[in-house]
């Protein structure tokens, strides 16, 4: 019987690429997202291999209804990929909207831990794998990263903490920390600014969603005695620029 992977935010970017990667390897996928039209397209393309679960990760009621509605053949989840998440804006803290900060926390942190809590018992029973999509922003602060970076640092530490709590249970947990990657993520972050998107990626040879999908596949298919704790992945074109020093002259 095929193994089952549950991927949040499967309607685009890392999530969609991960769904494609695992289906190509014979897995069956439960893909979540808010946009039913996109989930339906994947379902039309992959048939019984792709089970849509349409819900907004910030709405626990919708989440529970979708989980309860999963067909029995998708009820035993081997791998959970917590991919759904977003960055809103690149402005410095004083220029940001509090509503954006709250939305990032609600999605990247509260939604993610809520879903993980609901699926945890089954993942323990199956000695499953949990892959959390953090970011290089978890380690490396940059101007405009503020709450986004904070949520991703939470996610990294949550992953490591889960490992401690699940000690001896055979469950594996990984924090994946991608750098610059070309995906819809940046259109969301810039409020749909296509010019900003083109400027950022032109000539940058950024990571592609398929690169991260391959990384997730590698992590999740290691022998059962190996846990990849955290994995930071950048394009070669991206590195660090050092500290800034303000001078009162
Ligand atoms: C975002 C990574 O490098 O685009 O998670 O800030 S980066």
Boltz pocket constraint, residues with backbone or C-beta under 6 A from the ligand:
constraints:
  - pocket:
      binder: B
      contacts: [[A, 134], [A, 135], [A, 136], [A, 137], [A, 178], [A, 179], [A, 180], [A, 181]]
      max_distance: 6.0
